[in-house]
Amino acid sequence: MKGWLIHVTRIVVLVKDIPDINEIKIDLSTRRPMVEASKRRLNDLDKRALETAIRIKEAAGMEVVTVSMGDDRTKTSILEALAMGADAAYLVNDPALKGLDANATSRVLKAAITKAGDFDVVIAGELSLDGMGSQVGPRVAELLDVPQLTYAKELKFEAGKYRAIRDLEDVDEVVEADPPFLATVVREINEPRIPSLLNIMKAKKKPLTEWNIEALGLKADEIRASVRVDVSDVKVPEVKRKHVRIKAEKVEEEAAKLISALDFDGVLEG
């Protein structure tokens, strides 16, 4: 990546609402998570992507919009994004798109970003905490035919340039980028702001545009045909405990029996 920036006007942030992992309950009869019944919230890394965009907006002056896929419940999370500081939001809301994999989802998001208008930068979280695939951002970049800057732990617009620091585990890479490009951010990039009550009230007046799949010029059967990963079932591991109770008159005797039991089960091997 190279070069000097002269002007930047618009940042698109990909945001996703996910089940609140701390609220998910398990159906004990089937061992399946009851995802539909759980509360939903903005994906944490997407909030950090949005915080990054808002800080750039505050420093350089530009528009920040969000693009999402979801349903009517997603609007609650979008309201939070608008309260944080996004200027407008776009939501692809169509039952035909439920349960898509990263490949199909990226095609829909690419179409939504394109329909939303010109952009300079697209920012997304490195991954979503429900899928943890780290594929959507890079796939969208490829479909948009723009360079991608991944694992950014710092992204700023300073002195007419976009500068980023990429976290490559054992080394940091400093890069500069010309728009248009797509960046994915890691958790270390910032701590998202908490919207004030006043900004929450203002968010209700900001524009939220909804599209179905036809509005994007796509066909449901073609998008479904692009699914490459089929999740047949999701179950939590079955945990069985022995419930062994060790009794003795003296502590030393209890300890000896416990060690003997652990050794018999192979727990103490190695």
Protein Blocks (a to p, Z undefined) as FASTA:
>chain_A
ZZjdfbdfbdcddddddddfklpccdfklopacfklpccdddfklmmmmmmmmmmmmmno
paddddddddfklmmmmmmmmmnopabdcddddfklgoiafklmmmmmmmmmmmnopcfb
dcddfbdfklonommmmmmmmmnopacdehiabdcdeehiacddddehjaccdddddddd
dddddfklpccddddfklmmmmmmpccddddfklnopafklmmmmpcbdcfbdcdddddd
ekiacddfbfklmmmmmmmmmmmnommgZZ
